[in-house]
Amino acid sequence: MVKPFWRIGAERSKINPTKNDGLTWYNDLGLHASGEFSMAMIQANSVMEDQCQIESGPLTFNNPAVQGTFVGVYDGHGGPEASRFIADNIFPNLKKFASEDGEVSEQVIKKAFAETDREFLMAVKKQWRTNPQMASVGSCCLAGVVCNGLVYIANAGDSRAVLGRSERGGGVRAVQLSVEHNANVESARQELWSMHPNDPSILVMKHRMWRVKGIIQVTKSIGDAYLKRAEFNREPLLPKFRLEEHFTKPILSADPSVTVTRLKQGDEFMILASDGLWEHLSNQEAVDIVHSSPRQGIARRLLKAALKEAAKKREMRYSDLKEIHPGVRRHFHDDITIIVVYLNSQMVKTNGWASPLSIRGGNSMH
């Protein structure tokens, strides 16, 4: 089994180092520029296809005043190469464009997504002869930036970001911040149909699920070169990924939906997680767990709640599910990545300071 990999910045939060426990990776509690965070991941596939990262500190190369926190959740499919590539490249790309503009903005984030996708497709082209299957590897990409009292959420794919907002009468309400791009979401289908009005087979119902070209459920992603450039729609790519008809316009896009929210006093925390969590917990269930639990280890607590639900659906005990090996485990649940970001409203407004932080979770390249 591939060994777990965490890269931690030299000056890291001193609260809890990252640990791994079999198939689970976690950092129970740490400090970012606007509060605390907790993260956890579990592997279900034979190779971990999810990656994640949290970066806190300067968001440009040339202006130390532009401080904030960047959070990324990358849910890979077809292999780990695209999610690893995003984890290596998207934050440097964001900093590059933010440095050019002197600030973080919706446009800067969109440019970072586009550039990361372009660079990955270039890597696919370079390796086409030696490693053609790279053309069928892709990843959902969810990125959050907390800066200057705003939270930017950019999403390409079906990961999700949910805000916990306290209510006057007590309790916390779940507010979804991300827009999802999955063919089983009506709005995602409408968008794809409107972009490809002359292609009746753009969406196909297969095994009671809508799929793009009958193959893939997400309508936006980074990677998936075989659905973006016709030059990869040929041998030696495996037949199951090759389309019968020629296409000129990219079928999938890497252009994220971006929401910008001005944080209010009652905005307590955000949960950013891959689809694996939301398959088993509703937005409100997840928010209620975070609200009513201690911060220490909260991401792992959410993970356990999702796994208990997964076991219940298959009428088995949680303890039995824990014994199942990667690969086979994929029949019960997906790789799951969860990052909980607590928001201290005072620190958010002033871009509060914590030691520069760089943590990445997933698998090593070796």
C-alpha positions as YAML, in Angstrom:
chain: A
units: angstrom
residues:
- id: 1
  name: MET
  ca: [0.00, 0.00, 0.00]
- id: 2
  name: VAL
  ca: [1.24, 3.49, -0.82]
- id: 3
  name: LYS
  ca: [2.47, 5.27, 2.28]
- id: 4
  name: PRO
  ca: [0.52, 8.31, 3.45]
- id: 5
  name: PHE
  ca: [2.12, 11.65, 2.79]
- id: 6
  name: TRP
  ca: [1.79, 14.96, 4.58]
- id: 7
  name: ARG
  ca: [3.89, 17.96, 3.83]
- id: 8
  name: ILE
  ca: [3.92, 20.47, 6.65]
- id: 9
  name: GLY
  ca: [5.38, 23.96, 6.34]
- id: 10
  name: ALA
  ca: [8.51, 24.69, 8.37]
- id: 11
  name: GLU
  ca: [6.68, 27.12, 10.64]
- id: 12
  name: ARG
  ca: [3.57, 25.14, 11.32]
- id: 13
  name: SER
  ca: [0.81, 25.31, 13.85]
- id: 14
  name: LYS
  ca: [2.11, 23.80, 17.07]
- id: 15
  name: ILE
  ca: [-1.17, 22.33, 18.33]
- id: 16
  name: ASN
  ca: [-1.35, 18.82, 16.92]
- id: 17
  name: PRO
  ca: [0.90, 17.24, 14.36]
- id: 18
  name: THR
  ca: [-0.65, 15.18, 11.61]
- id: 19
  name: LYS
  ca: [-1.07, 11.47, 12.20]
- id: 20
  name: ASN
  ca: [-2.17, 8.45, 10.25]
- id: 21
  name: ASP
  ca: [-3.98, 5.45, 11.53]
- id: 22
  name: GLY
  ca: [-4.23, 2.67, 8.95]
- id: 23
  name: LEU
  ca: [-6.34, 4.12, 6.14]
- id: 24
  name: THR
  ca: [-7.07, 7.40, 7.93]
- id: 25
  name: TRP
  ca: [-4.98, 10.60, 7.85]
- id: 26
  name: TYR
  ca: [-5.79, 13.44, 10.18]
- id: 27
  name: ASN
  ca: [-4.75, 16.68, 11.82]
- id: 28
  name: ASP
  ca: [-7.11, 17.04, 14.76]
- id: 29
  name: LEU
  ca: [-6.66, 20.76, 15.42]
- id: 30
  name: GLY
  ca: [-4.45, 23.51, 14.03]
- id: 31
  name: LEU
  ca: [-4.34, 27.28, 13.63]
- id: 32
  name: HIS
  ca: [-4.91, 29.20, 10.39]
- id: 33
  name: ALA
  ca: [-5.01, 32.96, 9.81]
- id: 34
  name: SER
  ca: [-8.72, 33.28, 10.71]
- id: 35
  name: GLY
  ca: [-9.16, 30.70, 13.45]
- id: 36
  name: GLU
  ca: [-8.73, 26.95, 13.87]
- id: 37
  name: PHE
  ca: [-9.08, 23.99, 11.48]
- id: 38
  name: SER
  ca: [-9.40, 20.21, 11.61]
- id: 39
  name: MET
  ca: [-8.86, 17.81, 8.73]
- id: 40
  name: ALA
  ca: [-9.28, 14.08, 8.07]
- id: 41
  name: MET
  ca: [-9.21, 11.70, 5.10]
- id: 42
  name: ILE
  ca: [-9.93, 8.02, 4.58]
- id: 43
  name: GLN
  ca: [-8.91, 5.81, 1.69]
- id: 44
  name: ALA
  ca: [-11.41, 3.48, -0.01]
- id: 45
  name: ASN
  ca: [-9.85, 3.01, -3.46]
- id: 46
  name: SER
  ca: [-6.83, 0.74, -4.01]
- id: 47
  name: VAL
  ca: [-4.83, 3.98, -4.37]
- id: 48
  name: MET
  ca: [-5.92, 7.14, -2.54]
- id: 49
  name: GLU
  ca: [-7.40, 9.39, -5.24]
- id: 50
  name: ASP
  ca: [-8.27, 12.36, -3.00]
- id: 51
  name: GLN
  ca: [-5.80, 15.11, -2.09]
- id: 52
  name: CYS
  ca: [-6.26, 18.18, 0.08]
- id: 53
  name: GLN
  ca: [-4.33, 21.14, 1.38]
- id: 54
  name: ILE
  ca: [-4.52, 24.16, 3.64]
- id: 55
  name: GLU
  ca: [-2.23, 27.15, 3.14]
- id: 56
  name: SER
  ca: [-2.30, 30.13, 5.46]
- id: 57
  name: GLY
  ca: [-0.28, 33.33, 5.27]
- id: 58
  name: PRO
  ca: [0.53, 35.64, 2.33]
- id: 59
  name: LEU
  ca: [-1.67, 35.05, -0.74]
- id: 60
  name: THR
  ca: [0.62, 36.98, -3.10]
- id: 61
  name: PHE
  ca: [4.36, 36.82, -3.76]
- id: 62
  name: ASN
  ca: [4.92, 40.55, -3.51]
- id: 63
  name: ASN
  ca: [2.47, 42.04, -1.00]
- id: 64
  name: PRO
  ca: [2.67, 40.61, 2.55]
- id: 65
  name: ALA
  ca: [-0.44, 42.66, 3.48]
- id: 66
  name: VAL
  ca: [-2.66, 40.33, 1.40]
- id: 67
  name: GLN
  ca: [-3.02, 37.56, 4.01]
- id: 68
  name: GLY
  ca: [-5.55, 34.81, 4.29]
- id: 69
  name: THR
  ca: [-6.27, 31.09, 4.19]
- id: 70
  name: PHE
  ca: [-6.55, 28.85, 1.13]
- id: 71
  name: VAL
  ca: [-8.29, 25.46, 1.46]
- id: 72
  name: GLY
  ca: [-8.42, 22.86, -1.32]
- id: 73
  name: VAL
  ca: [-10.23, 19.52, -1.66]
- id: 74
  name: TYR
  ca: [-9.41, 17.52, -4.80]
- id: 75
  name: ASP
  ca: [-11.50, 14.41, -5.46]
- id: 76
  name: GLY
  ca: [-9.67, 12.44, -8.14]
- id: 77
  name: HIS
  ca: [-11.14, 9.84, -10.48]
- id: 78
  name: GLY
  ca: [-9.50, 7.33, -12.80]
- id: 79
  name: GLY
  ca: [-6.29, 7.57, -10.77]
- id: 80
  name: PRO
  ca: [-4.46, 9.93, -8.39]
- id: 81
  name: GLU
  ca: [-2.41, 11.88, -10.95]
- id: 82
  name: ALA
  ca: [-4.78, 14.83, -11.51]
- id: 83
  name: SER
  ca: [-5.57, 15.44, -7.82]
- id: 84
  name: ARG
  ca: [-1.84, 15.32, -6.98]
- id: 85
  name: PHE
  ca: [-1.08, 17.71, -9.83]
- id: 86
  name: ILE
  ca: [-3.69, 20.19, -8.54]
- id: 87
  name: ALA
  ca: [-2.26, 19.97, -5.01]
- id: 88
  name: ASP
  ca: [1.18, 20.82, -6.43]
- id: 89
  name: ASN
  ca: [0.10, 23.64, -8.73]
- id: 90
  name: ILE
  ca: [-3.17, 25.42, -7.97]
- id: 91
  name: PHE
  ca: [-2.00, 27.45, -4.96]
- id: 92
  name: PRO
  ca: [1.20, 28.71, -6.67]
- id: 93
  name: ASN
  ca: [-0.97, 29.61, -9.68]
- id: 94
  name: LEU
  ca: [-3.40, 31.50, -7.44]
- id: 95
  name: LYS
  ca: [-0.51, 33.41, -5.84]
- id: 96
  name: LYS
  ca: [0.91, 34.23, -9.28]
- id: 97
  name: PHE
  ca: [-2.35, 35.78, -10.55]
- id: 98
  name: ALA
  ca: [-3.10, 37.45, -7.19]
- id: 99
  name: SER
  ca: [0.40, 39.02, -7.34]
- id: 100
  name: GLU
  ca: [-0.26, 40.36, -10.86]
- id: 101
  name: ASP
  ca: [-3.59, 41.91, -9.77]
- id: 102
  name: GLY
  ca: [-2.49, 42.90, -6.26]
- id: 103
  name: GLU
  ca: [-5.51, 41.15, -4.71]
- id: 104
  name: VAL
  ca: [-7.57, 37.99, -4.55]
- id: 105
  name: SER
  ca: [-10.74, 38.09, -6.67]
- id: 106
  name: GLU
  ca: [-13.20, 35.84, -8.47]
- id: 107
  name: GLN
  ca: [-11.22, 36.41, -11.71]
- id: 108
  name: VAL
  ca: [-7.91, 35.49, -10.07]
- id: 109
  name: ILE
  ca: [-9.36, 32.21, -8.79]
- id: 110
  name: LYS
  ca: [-10.90, 31.36, -12.18]
- id: 111
  name: LYS
  ca: [-7.53, 32.03, -13.85]
- id: 112
  name: ALA
  ca: [-5.80, 29.70, -11.36]
- id: 113
  name: PHE
  ca: [-8.24, 26.88, -12.25]
- id: 114
  name: ALA
  ca: [-7.81, 27.47, -15.99]
- id: 115
  name: GLU
  ca: [-4.02, 27.56, -15.75]
- id: 116
  name: THR
  ca: [-3.85, 24.40, -13.62]
- id: 117
  name: ASP
  ca: [-6.06, 22.57, -16.14]
- id: 118
  name: ARG
  ca: [-4.01, 23.85, -19.08]
- id: 119
  name: GLU
  ca: [-0.77, 22.71, -17.43]
- id: 120
  name: PHE
  ca: [-2.20, 19.26, -16.67]
- id: 121
  name: LEU
  ca: [-3.36, 18.83, -20.29]
- id: 122
  name: MET
  ca: [0.17, 19.78, -21.39]
- id: 123
  name: ALA
  ca: [1.55, 17.07, -19.07]
- id: 124
  name: VAL
  ca: [-0.90, 14.57, -20.62]
- id: 125
  name: LYS
  ca: [0.32, 15.52, -24.11]
- id: 126
  name: LYS
  ca: [3.97, 15.07, -23.11]
- id: 127
  name: GLN
  ca: [3.27, 11.59, -21.71]
- id: 128
  name: TRP
  ca: [0.80, 10.51, -24.41]
- id: 129
  name: ARG
  ca: [3.10, 7.89, -25.98]
- id: 130
  name: THR
  ca: [4.42, 6.41, -22.75]
- id: 131
  name: ASN
  ca: [1.36, 6.80, -20.50]
- id: 132
  name: PRO
  ca: [-1.83, 7.34, -22.54]
- id: 133
  name: GLN
  ca: [-4.14, 6.48, -19.61]
- id: 134
  name: MET
  ca: [-3.25, 9.91, -18.12]
- id: 135
  name: ALA
  ca: [-5.76, 11.28, -20.65]
- id: 136
  name: SER
  ca: [-8.60, 9.56, -18.75]
- id: 137
  name: VAL
  ca: [-7.58, 10.79, -15.28]
- id: 138
  name: GLY
  ca: [-9.35, 13.81, -13.79]
- id: 139
  name: SER
  ca: [-10.30, 15.45, -10.52]
- id: 140
  name: CYS
  ca: [-13.04, 17.56, -9.00]
- id: 141
  name: CYS
  ca: [-11.60, 20.73, -7.54]
- id: 142
  name: LEU
  ca: [-13.06, 22.68, -4.62]
- id: 143
  name: ALA
  ca: [-11.12, 25.71, -3.39]
- id: 144
  name: GLY
  ca: [-11.95, 28.17, -0.64]
- id: 145
  name: VAL
  ca: [-10.16, 31.44, 0.14]
- id: 146
  name: VAL
  ca: [-10.81, 33.44, 3.32]
- id: 147
  name: CYS
  ca: [-9.45, 36.97, 2.92]
- id: 148
  name: ASN
  ca: [-10.49, 40.52, 3.91]
- id: 149
  name: GLY
  ca: [-13.73, 39.42, 5.56]
- id: 150
  name: LEU
  ca: [-14.83, 37.53, 2.44]
- id: 151
  name: VAL
  ca: [-14.97, 33.85, 1.64]
- id: 152
  name: TYR
  ca: [-14.56, 32.82, -2.00]
- id: 153
  name: ILE
  ca: [-15.69, 29.30, -2.87]
- id: 154
  name: ALA
  ca: [-14.78, 27.98, -6.33]
- id: 155
  name: ASN
  ca: [-16.01, 24.58, -7.45]
- id: 156
  name: ALA
  ca: [-15.56, 22.41, -10.52]
- id: 157
  name: GLY
  ca: [-17.18, 19.04, -9.83]
- id: 158
  name: ASP
  ca: [-19.33, 17.69, -7.01]
- id: 159
  name: SER
  ca: [-17.39, 18.34, -3.81]
- id: 160
  name: ARG
  ca: [-19.22, 20.72, -1.48]
- id: 161
  name: ALA
  ca: [-18.64, 23.63, 0.89]
- id: 162
  name: VAL
  ca: [-21.19, 24.33, 3.62]
- id: 163
  name: LEU
  ca: [-21.24, 27.21, 6.10]
- id: 164
  name: GLY
  ca: [-22.54, 26.87, 9.66]
- id: 165
  name: ARG
  ca: [-24.45, 30.08, 10.52]
- id: 166
  name: SER
  ca: [-25.79, 30.55, 14.07]
- id: 167
  name: GLU
  ca: [-29.51, 31.28, 14.41]
- id: 168
  name: ARG
  ca: [-31.04, 33.77, 16.84]
- id: 169
  name: GLY
  ca: [-33.00, 31.13, 18.69]
- id: 170
  name: GLY
  ca: [-29.94, 28.89, 19.11]
- id: 171
  name: GLY
  ca: [-28.69, 26.15, 16.82]
- id: 172
  name: VAL
  ca: [-26.88, 26.54, 13.53]
- id: 173
  name: ARG
  ca: [-28.26, 26.61, 10.00]
- id: 174
  name: ALA
  ca: [-26.45, 24.96, 7.09]
- id: 175
  name: VAL
  ca: [-25.84, 27.31, 4.15]
- id: 176
  name: GLN
  ca: [-24.42, 25.66, 1.03]
- id: 177
  name: LEU
  ca: [-21.77, 27.92, -0.54]
- id: 178
  name: SER
  ca: [-20.76, 25.79, -3.52]
- id: 179
  name: VAL
  ca: [-22.55, 25.08, -6.79]
- id: 180
  name: GLU
  ca: [-22.29, 21.41, -7.83]
- id: 181
  name: HIS
  ca: [-21.51, 20.08, -11.28]
- id: 182
  name: ASN
  ca: [-22.87, 16.57, -11.42]
- id: 183
  name: ALA
  ca: [-25.10, 15.28, -14.22]
- id: 184
  name: ASN
  ca: [-27.64, 14.14, -11.61]
- id: 185
  name: VAL
  ca: [-28.22, 17.76, -10.57]
- id: 186
  name: GLU
  ca: [-30.86, 19.38, -12.80]
- id: 187
  name: SER
  ca: [-29.02, 22.74, -13.11]
- id: 188
  name: ALA
  ca: [-25.80, 21.00, -14.21]
- id: 189
  name: ARG
  ca: [-27.72, 19.10, -16.93]
- id: 190
  name: GLN
  ca: [-29.40, 22.28, -18.16]
- id: 191
  name: GLU
  ca: [-26.04, 24.06, -18.35]
- id: 192
  name: LEU
  ca: [-24.47, 21.21, -20.35]
- id: 193
  name: TRP
  ca: [-27.46, 20.95, -22.72]
- id: 194
  name: SER
  ca: [-27.36, 24.71, -23.32]
- id: 195
  name: MET
  ca: [-23.64, 24.53, -24.17]
- id: 196
  name: HIS
  ca: [-24.10, 21.58, -26.55]
- id: 197
  name: PRO
  ca: [-27.54, 22.16, -28.14]
- id: 198
  name: ASN
  ca: [-26.72, 20.08, -31.24]
- id: 199
  name: ASP
  ca: [-25.47, 17.02, -29.39]
- id: 200
  name: PRO
  ca: [-28.38, 14.76, -28.36]
- id: 201
  name: SER
  ca: [-25.99, 12.23, -26.73]
- id: 202
  name: ILE
  ca: [-24.19, 14.74, -24.48]
- id: 203
  name: LEU
  ca: [-26.05, 13.19, -21.50]
- id: 204
  name: VAL
  ca: [-27.08, 9.55, -21.33]
- id: 205
  name: MET
  ca: [-29.05, 7.78, -18.61]
- id: 206
  name: LYS
  ca: [-27.09, 4.66, -17.61]
- id: 207
  name: HIS
  ca: [-27.72, 2.39, -14.58]
- id: 208
  name: ARG
  ca: [-30.39, 4.91, -13.43]
- id: 209
  name: MET
  ca: [-27.82, 7.71, -13.35]
- id: 210
  name: TRP
  ca: [-27.19, 10.54, -15.76]
- id: 211
  name: ARG
  ca: [-23.69, 10.46, -17.23]
- id: 212
  name: VAL
  ca: [-21.83, 12.72, -19.64]
- id: 213
  name: LYS
  ca: [-21.49, 10.67, -22.85]
- id: 214
  name: GLY
  ca: [-22.61, 7.69, -20.77]
- id: 215
  name: ILE
  ca: [-19.20, 7.67, -19.02]
- id: 216
  name: ILE
  ca: [-18.72, 10.23, -16.25]
- id: 217
  name: GLN
  ca: [-21.06, 11.89, -13.74]
- id: 218
  name: VAL
  ca: [-19.26, 15.21, -13.20]
- id: 219
  name: THR
  ca: [-19.84, 17.94, -15.80]
- id: 220
  name: LYS
  ca: [-16.80, 20.02, -14.76]
- id: 221
  name: SER
  ca: [-13.34, 18.89, -13.73]
- id: 222
  name: ILE
  ca: [-9.62, 19.46, -14.04]
- id: 223
  name: GLY
  ca: [-8.05, 16.87, -16.33]
- id: 224
  name: ASP
  ca: [-10.21, 14.33, -18.23]
- id: 225
  name: ALA
  ca: [-8.26, 15.33, -21.34]
- id: 226
  name: TYR
  ca: [-10.10, 12.75, -23.47]
- id: 227
  name: LEU
  ca: [-13.30, 14.79, -23.05]
- id: 228
  name: LYS
  ca: [-11.62, 18.14, -23.69]
- id: 229
  name: ARG
  ca: [-9.36, 17.60, -26.70]
- id: 230
  name: ALA
  ca: [-10.15, 15.39, -29.68]
- id: 231
  name: GLU
  ca: [-6.43, 14.60, -30.13]
- id: 232
  name: PHE
  ca: [-6.70, 12.23, -27.14]
- id: 233
  name: ASN
  ca: [-9.89, 10.53, -28.38]
- id: 234
  name: ARG
  ca: [-8.00, 7.71, -30.14]
- id: 235
  name: GLU
  ca: [-5.73, 4.75, -29.64]
- id: 236
  name: PRO
  ca: [-3.78, 3.91, -27.52]
- id: 237
  name: LEU
  ca: [-6.43, 5.21, -25.07]
- id: 238
  name: LEU
  ca: [-8.57, 2.33, -23.80]
- id: 239
  name: PRO
  ca: [-11.72, 1.75, -25.90]
- id: 240
  name: LYS
  ca: [-14.07, 2.41, -22.93]
- id: 241
  name: PHE
  ca: [-12.94, 6.06, -22.91]
- id: 242
  name: ARG
  ca: [-13.03, 6.64, -26.66]
- id: 243
  name: LEU
  ca: [-16.07, 8.36, -28.14]
- id: 244
  name: GLU
  ca: [-17.44, 7.15, -31.47]
- id: 245
  name: GLU
  ca: [-18.10, 10.64, -32.79]
- id: 246
  name: HIS
  ca: [-15.50, 13.33, -33.38]
- id: 247
  name: PHE
  ca: [-15.86, 16.54, -31.36]
- id: 248
  name: THR
  ca: [-14.37, 20.00, -31.70]
- id: 249
  name: LYS
  ca: [-15.76, 21.82, -28.66]
- id: 250
  name: PRO
  ca: [-14.58, 20.55, -25.23]
- id: 251
  name: ILE
  ca: [-17.28, 18.37, -23.63]
- id: 252
  name: LEU
  ca: [-16.18, 19.06, -20.04]
- id: 253
  name: SER
  ca: [-15.00, 22.40, -18.70]
- id: 254
  name: ALA
  ca: [-12.66, 23.39, -15.85]
- id: 255
  name: ASP
  ca: [-14.37, 26.76, -15.38]
- id: 256
  name: PRO
  ca: [-15.51, 26.82, -11.75]
- id: 257
  name: SER
  ca: [-18.66, 28.30, -10.28]
- id: 258
  name: VAL
  ca: [-17.53, 30.95, -7.80]
- id: 259
  name: THR
  ca: [-19.56, 32.35, -4.91]
- id: 260
  name: VAL
  ca: [-18.41, 35.28, -2.79]
- id: 261
  name: THR
  ca: [-19.85, 35.68, 0.72]
- id: 262
  name: ARG
  ca: [-19.19, 38.52, 3.17]
- id: 263
  name: LEU
  ca: [-18.80, 36.78, 6.51]
- id: 264
  name: LYS
  ca: [-21.09, 37.91, 9.33]
- id: 265
  name: GLN
  ca: [-20.78, 37.74, 13.09]
- id: 266
  name: GLY
  ca: [-22.79, 34.50, 13.28]
- id: 267
  name: ASP
  ca: [-20.80, 32.59, 10.65]
- id: 268
  name: GLU
  ca: [-19.06, 30.01, 12.80]
- id: 269
  name: PHE
  ca: [-17.37, 27.49, 10.53]
- id: 270
  name: MET
  ca: [-17.17, 25.96, 7.06]
- id: 271
  name: ILE
  ca: [-17.05, 22.29, 6.09]
- id: 272
  name: LEU
  ca: [-15.28, 21.59, 2.78]
- id: 273
  name: ALA
  ca: [-15.52, 17.95, 1.78]
- id: 274
  name: SER
  ca: [-15.43, 15.58, -1.15]
- id: 275
  name: ASP
  ca: [-18.61, 13.92, -2.40]
- id: 276
  name: GLY
  ca: [-17.80, 10.85, -0.29]
- id: 277
  name: LEU
  ca: [-19.01, 12.66, 2.85]
- id: 278
  name: TRP
  ca: [-22.18, 14.14, 1.32]
- id: 279
  name: GLU
  ca: [-23.27, 10.72, 0.00]
- id: 280
  name: HIS
  ca: [-23.93, 9.77, 3.64]
- id: 281
  name: LEU
  ca: [-24.65, 13.00, 5.54]
- id: 282
  name: SER
  ca: [-26.93, 15.91, 4.69]
- id: 283
  name: ASN
  ca: [-25.65, 19.49, 4.98]
- id: 284
  name: GLN
  ca: [-27.67, 20.05, 8.16]
- id: 285
  name: GLU
  ca: [-26.59, 16.75, 9.77]
- id: 286
  name: ALA
  ca: [-22.92, 17.62, 9.19]
- id: 287
  name: VAL
  ca: [-23.36, 21.17, 10.52]
- id: 288
  name: ASP
  ca: [-25.21, 19.91, 13.63]
- id: 289
  name: ILE
  ca: [-22.36, 17.48, 14.43]
- id: 290
  name: VAL
  ca: [-19.74, 20.24, 14.16]
- id: 291
  name: HIS
  ca: [-21.83, 22.69, 16.19]
- id: 292
  name: SER
  ca: [-22.49, 20.27, 19.05]
- id: 293
  name: SER
  ca: [-19.02, 18.68, 19.33]
- id: 294
  name: PRO
  ca: [-15.61, 19.72, 20.66]
- id: 295
  name: ARG
  ca: [-13.28, 21.18, 18.02]
- id: 296
  name: GLN
  ca: [-10.46, 18.73, 18.70]
- id: 297
  name: GLY
  ca: [-10.79, 15.87, 16.18]
- id: 298
  name: ILE
  ca: [-14.05, 17.19, 14.65]
- id: 299
  name: ALA
  ca: [-13.10, 16.18, 11.07]
- id: 300
  name: ARG
  ca: [-12.52, 12.60, 12.26]
- id: 301
  name: ARG
  ca: [-15.86, 12.66, 14.07]
- id: 302
  name: LEU
  ca: [-17.62, 13.61, 10.79]
- id: 303
  name: LEU
  ca: [-15.71, 10.84, 9.01]
- id: 304
  name: LYS
  ca: [-16.89, 8.29, 11.57]
- id: 305
  name: ALA
  ca: [-20.51, 9.49, 11.28]
- id: 306
  name: ALA
  ca: [-20.37, 9.04, 7.49]
- id: 307
  name: LEU
  ca: [-18.84, 5.55, 7.79]
- id: 308
  name: LYS
  ca: [-21.48, 4.50, 10.32]
- id: 309
  name: GLU
  ca: [-24.16, 5.57, 7.82]
- id: 310
  name: ALA
  ca: [-22.39, 3.68, 5.02]
- id: 311
  name: ALA
  ca: [-22.31, 0.54, 7.18]
- id: 312
  name: LYS
  ca: [-25.99, 0.94, 8.13]
- id: 313
  name: LYS
  ca: [-27.01, 1.19, 4.45]
- id: 314
  name: ARG
  ca: [-25.33, -2.18, 3.84]
- id: 315
  name: GLU
  ca: [-26.81, -3.66, 7.04]
- id: 316
  name: MET
  ca: [-23.42, -4.30, 8.55]
- id: 317
  name: ARG
  ca: [-21.61, -3.20, 11.69]
- id: 318
  name: TYR
  ca: [-19.23, -0.24, 11.64]
- id: 319
  name: SER
  ca: [-16.57, -2.50, 13.24]
- id: 320
  name: ASP
  ca: [-16.88, -4.92, 10.27]
- id: 321
  name: LEU
  ca: [-16.63, -2.10, 7.72]
- id: 322
  name: LYS
  ca: [-13.35, -1.02, 9.35]
- id: 323
  name: GLU
  ca: [-11.81, -4.41, 8.52]
- id: 324
  name: ILE
  ca: [-12.42, -4.12, 4.76]
- id: 325
  name: HIS
  ca: [-9.34, -3.46, 2.63]
- id: 326
  name: PRO
  ca: [-8.86, -0.63, 0.11]
- id: 327
  name: GLY
  ca: [-10.21, -1.47, -3.34]
- id: 328
  name: VAL
  ca: [-12.98, -3.74, -1.99]
- id: 329
  name: ARG
  ca: [-13.94, -0.89, 0.37]
- id: 330
  name: ARG
  ca: [-14.91, 1.23, -2.65]
- id: 331
  name: HIS
  ca: [-18.11, -0.85, -2.89]
- id: 332
  name: PHE
  ca: [-19.16, 0.59, 0.49]
- id: 333
  name: HIS
  ca: [-17.92, 4.18, 0.37]
- id: 334
  name: ASP
  ca: [-15.63, 6.48, -1.62]
- id: 335
  name: ASP
  ca: [-12.37, 8.11, -0.53]
- id: 336
  name: ILE
  ca: [-13.51, 10.86, 1.85]
- id: 337
  name: THR
  ca: [-11.76, 14.16, 2.59]
- id: 338
  name: ILE
  ca: [-13.03, 16.66, 5.17]
- id: 339
  name: ILE
  ca: [-11.64, 20.03, 6.24]
- id: 340
  name: VAL
  ca: [-13.47, 22.01, 8.92]
- id: 341
  name: VAL
  ca: [-12.42, 25.66, 9.05]
- id: 342
  name: TYR
  ca: [-13.53, 27.61, 12.13]
- id: 343
  name: LEU
  ca: [-14.01, 31.35, 11.58]
- id: 344
  name: ASN
  ca: [-13.10, 33.87, 14.25]
- id: 345
  name: SER
  ca: [-14.98, 36.97, 13.05]
- id: 346
  name: GLN
  ca: [-12.42, 39.38, 14.57]
- id: 347
  name: MET
  ca: [-9.51, 37.57, 12.94]
- id: 348
  name: VAL
  ca: [-11.35, 37.28, 9.61]
- id: 349
  name: LYS
  ca: [-11.91, 41.07, 9.50]
- id: 350
  name: THR
  ca: [-8.31, 41.93, 10.34]
- id: 351
  name: ASN
  ca: [-6.73, 39.02, 8.42]
- id: 352
  name: GLY
  ca: [-5.58, 37.83, 11.85]
- id: 353
  name: TRP
  ca: [-2.14, 36.37, 12.11]
- id: 354
  name: ALA
  ca: [-0.98, 32.82, 12.76]
- id: 355
  name: SER
  ca: [2.34, 31.20, 11.81]
- id: 356
  name: PRO
  ca: [2.52, 30.59, 8.04]
- id: 357
  name: LEU
  ca: [1.09, 27.15, 7.43]
- id: 358
  name: SER
  ca: [1.28, 24.63, 4.59]
- id: 359
  name: ILE
  ca: [-0.26, 21.20, 5.06]
- id: 360
  name: ARG
  ca: [-1.07, 18.71, 2.36]
- id: 361
  name: GLY
  ca: [-2.88, 15.40, 2.77]
- id: 362
  name: GLY
  ca: [-3.06, 12.41, 0.47]
- id: 363
  name: ASN
  ca: [-0.48, 9.97, -0.79]
- id: 364
  name: SER
  ca: [3.16, 10.25, -1.62]
- id: 365
  name: MET
  ca: [4.29, 10.01, -5.22]
- id: 366
  name: HIS
  ca: [6.39, 6.95, -4.42]
...
